[in-house]
Amino acid sequence: MIDASIAWSVLAGAAFLGSLAGVRLVERHARTLRLVDLPNVRSSHREPRPRGGGLGIIVGVLAAAAVATALGTPWPRDVWTLLAGAGLVALVGLWDDVRSLGVWPRLATQTAAAIFVVAQLGAIERLPLPSPADVPLGLAGAGLVVIWIVGVTNFFNFMDGVDGLAAGQAVISLGVLAWALWPQSAAGLAVGVLAATVAFLTRNWSPAKIFLGDVGSAFLGFLLASLPLAGSPDARPSLVFLLAISMTLFLLDPVATLVLRGRQRARLGASHRDHAYQQLVEPGRPHAAAVSILLIAGLALSVFAGAAYRRPALAWPALGVALIAFAIEWQVAARRRATR
């Protein structure tokens, strides 16, 4: 048995190289595979671009799994349960990338996959909030976790609209989850997905050469939401809280945008550019500056989340900082929206 740090480094390297090879392959053959993203009302790009880069991430994760097995540390059943659920929603996401699906088939598949994961791994026993709000959930815990997984999966997809943002946030949140889950096997999964996503990000940073596609956003969103269930039952509420603080901007932007569009009596399923992050970039212009600021904010929130995970007394201050960060983003976006 080789040293754990060496094994994880080899695993990460395999994930990175496998993902990069897969991403470049999809990028090269996007037209043949019918994986081309045409600009629409929601888009921040002006020219058709390849999509489906999430396929490369999946290839990288499978390469990491193969290396883990070869090194004598195969991933256990709970890790493969997470991958099975994420793989199912990714498969339907790929179908949507190739031949557009309606919202209901995707929601039905995501819900079925979430129920499968919860049935196999269990739910959470307490509300994932700091004391004294961490009340017992009882049987409601399972339903709440299913809603959480489906919600985060879709919110992650909503936030995948500018170069580098979704993949960058995934790298940050996977990093803090890997740190919190260490040395469990699920941390190895988080490291593998992180390395594979970094490889994709080298082709997705502004100006992006390829997009995640629904196959990638569904895969990453589902895994991020469900990874806390790989922790011990007593740690799961804290892991969910950790992830929620890390992804505050990704979770509250869709919620606030849905409320805004509801008040405007807009059709909720229609394509739009009303998200706060979309207001911070100009369509057709480089996204790097605005995305960098948002990712720095996500990294800072992840540091606060990690501190609160280690010292529960910091949980309420971390939540306050997260809400203030989103309020600032929303106000800046509102001013941009008012001037356009």
SVG drawing of the C-alpha trace seen along z (x, -y; Angstrom):
<svg xmlns="http://www.w3.org/2000/svg" viewBox="-48 -54 52 57">
<polyline fill="none" stroke="black" stroke-width="0.4" points="0.0,0.0 1.6,-3.3 1.4,-6.5 -2.0,-8.1 -0.8,-11.5 1.0,-10.0 -2.0,-7.9 -4.3,-10.9 -1.8,-12.9 -1.8,-10.1 -5.6,-9.9 -5.8,-13.7 -3.3,-13.5 -5.3,-10.8 -8.5,-12.7 -6.9,-15.9 -5.4,-14.1 -8.5,-12.0 -10.7,-15.0 -8.5,-17.2 -8.4,-14.4 -12.2,-14.0 -12.9,-17.7 -10.6,-18.2 -12.2,-15.2 -15.7,-16.7 -14.5,-20.1 -13.0,-18.7 -16.0,-16.7 -18.8,-18.8 -20.6,-19.3 -20.6,-15.6 -21.9,-14.9 -24.6,-17.6 -23.1,-19.4 -23.1,-23.0 -24.5,-25.8 -26.2,-28.4 -26.6,-31.9 -30.1,-32.7 -31.7,-35.3 -30.0,-33.8 -26.6,-33.5 -23.5,-35.6 -21.7,-34.6 -22.3,-35.8 -20.9,-32.9 -21.8,-29.1 -19.6,-27.2 -19.1,-23.5 -20.9,-22.3 -20.9,-18.9 -17.5,-19.5 -19.0,-17.8 -18.4,-14.5 -14.7,-15.1 -15.2,-15.6 -17.0,-12.3 -14.2,-10.6 -11.7,-12.1 -13.6,-10.9 -13.8,-7.4 -10.1,-7.5 -9.6,-8.5 -11.8,-5.6 -9.7,-3.2 -6.5,-4.5 -7.9,-4.2 -8.7,-0.5 -5.3,0.2 -3.6,-1.3 -5.5,1.0 -7.9,-1.6 -11.1,-1.1 -13.9,-3.5 -16.6,-2.0 -20.3,-1.5 -21.4,-4.9 -19.1,-6.7 -20.4,-4.6 -24.0,-5.3 -23.3,-9.1 -21.7,-8.5 -24.7,-6.4 -27.1,-9.1 -25.0,-11.8 -24.4,-9.6 -28.2,-9.2 -28.9,-12.9 -25.9,-13.5 -27.2,-11.0 -30.5,-12.9 -28.6,-16.2 -26.7,-14.9 -29.9,-13.9 -31.1,-17.5 -27.9,-18.8 -28.3,-16.8 -32.1,-16.9 -33.8,-19.5 -36.0,-17.9 -38.8,-19.5 -38.4,-20.4 -40.5,-17.6 -38.5,-14.6 -35.4,-16.3 -37.1,-17.0 -38.5,-13.5 -35.1,-11.9 -33.3,-14.2 -36.0,-13.4 -35.7,-9.7 -31.9,-9.9 -32.1,-11.9 -34.5,-9.4 -32.2,-6.6 -29.2,-8.3 -31.2,-9.1 -32.6,-5.6 -29.1,-4.1 -27.1,-6.5 -29.8,-8.0 -30.9,-11.6 -30.1,-14.2 -31.4,-14.1 -31.4,-17.8 -32.0,-21.1 -28.7,-22.2 -28.6,-25.5 -26.5,-26.7 -27.8,-26.1 -30.5,-26.6 -32.1,-26.4 -30.8,-22.9 -34.1,-21.3 -34.7,-17.5 -36.3,-16.7 -37.5,-13.2 -39.1,-11.6 -39.2,-15.1 -35.4,-14.9 -35.6,-12.5 -37.9,-14.8 -35.9,-17.9 -32.7,-16.3 -34.4,-15.2 -35.6,-18.8 -32.1,-20.1 -30.4,-17.8 -32.9,-18.6 -32.8,-22.3 -29.0,-22.6 -28.8,-20.6 -31.1,-23.0 -29.7,-26.1 -26.2,-25.1 -27.5,-24.8 -29.1,-28.2 -25.8,-29.7 -23.9,-28.1 -24.2,-31.1 -20.9,-32.9 -17.4,-31.6 -15.7,-29.9 -18.2,-30.7 -19.9,-27.3 -16.7,-25.3 -14.7,-27.7 -17.3,-27.6 -17.4,-23.8 -13.6,-23.7 -13.8,-25.9 -16.7,-24.1 -15.3,-20.6 -12.0,-21.8 -13.7,-22.7 -15.8,-19.5 -12.7,-17.4 -11.0,-19.1 -14.0,-18.5 -14.5,-14.9 -10.8,-13.9 -9.8,-11.1 -13.0,-9.4 -13.2,-7.8 -15.7,-10.5 -12.9,-13.0 -11.1,-11.1 -14.2,-11.4 -14.2,-15.2 -10.5,-15.5 -11.0,-13.5 -14.0,-15.6 -12.1,-18.8 -9.0,-17.8 -11.2,-16.8 -13.1,-20.2 -9.8,-22.1 -8.8,-20.4 -12.2,-21.5 -11.7,-25.0 -8.5,-25.4 -10.8,-25.3 -13.7,-27.1 -12.0,-30.3 -12.9,-33.4 -13.0,-33.4 -14.4,-29.8 -13.5,-27.3 -16.2,-24.9 -19.2,-24.9 -20.2,-22.4 -23.6,-21.7 -26.4,-20.2 -24.5,-16.9 -21.8,-18.7 -23.9,-21.1 -26.2,-18.3 -23.3,-16.0 -21.5,-18.7 -24.6,-20.1 -25.9,-16.7 -22.6,-15.6 -22.0,-18.8 -25.5,-18.6 -25.2,-14.9 -21.6,-14.6 -22.5,-15.7 -24.5,-12.4 -21.2,-10.5 -20.3,-11.9 -21.2,-10.4 -24.9,-10.9 -24.0,-13.4 -21.8,-15.4 -24.2,-15.7 -26.1,-18.8 -22.8,-20.6 -21.5,-19.5 -24.7,-20.8 -24.3,-24.1 -20.7,-24.2 -21.7,-23.7 -24.6,-26.2 -22.3,-29.0 -19.7,-28.1 -22.3,-28.3 -24.4,-31.2 -24.2,-33.2 -25.2,-30.2 -28.2,-29.4 -29.6,-32.8 -29.2,-34.3 -31.7,-31.8 -34.1,-32.2 -34.1,-36.0 -34.4,-35.9 -37.4,-33.6 -39.0,-36.0 -38.2,-39.0 -39.6,-37.4 -42.7,-36.3 -43.4,-39.8 -43.0,-40.9 -45.4,-38.2 -42.8,-36.9 -43.1,-33.3 -40.7,-31.4 -39.6,-28.9 -38.7,-31.4 -35.0,-32.2 -33.8,-35.4 -30.8,-37.3 -32.2,-38.5 -29.8,-36.7 -27.5,-38.9 -24.3,-37.4 -25.6,-37.9 -26.0,-41.6 -22.3,-41.9 -21.1,-40.9 -21.7,-42.4 -22.8,-39.8 -20.0,-39.1 -17.4,-40.8 -14.7,-39.0 -16.1,-37.6 -12.9,-37.1 -13.0,-40.3 -16.5,-39.8 -16.1,-36.1 -12.9,-36.5 -14.6,-38.8 -17.5,-36.4 -15.1,-33.5 -13.0,-35.4 -16.2,-36.1 -17.0,-32.3 -13.5,-31.5 -13.8,-33.9 -17.2,-32.5 -15.7,-29.0 -13.0,-30.1 -15.7,-31.4 -17.6,-28.1 -14.6,-26.1 -14.0,-28.1 -17.6,-27.6 -17.3,-23.9 -14.3,-23.7 -15.7,-26.2 -19.5,-26.1 -19.6,-29.4 -18.7,-31.1 -21.6,-29.6 -24.1,-32.5 -21.4,-35.2 -20.6,-33.1 -24.2,-33.1 -24.4,-36.8 -21.4,-37.5 -22.8,-35.2 -26.1,-37.1 -24.3,-40.5 -22.1,-39.3 -25.2,-38.3 -27.0,-41.6 -24.0,-43.5 -24.0,-41.5 -27.7,-41.9 -27.6,-45.7 -24.8,-46.1 -26.7,-43.9 -29.9,-46.0 -28.0,-49.2 -26.7,-47.6 -30.2,-46.4 -31.6,-49.8 -29.1,-51.4 -29.7,-49.0"/>
</svg>
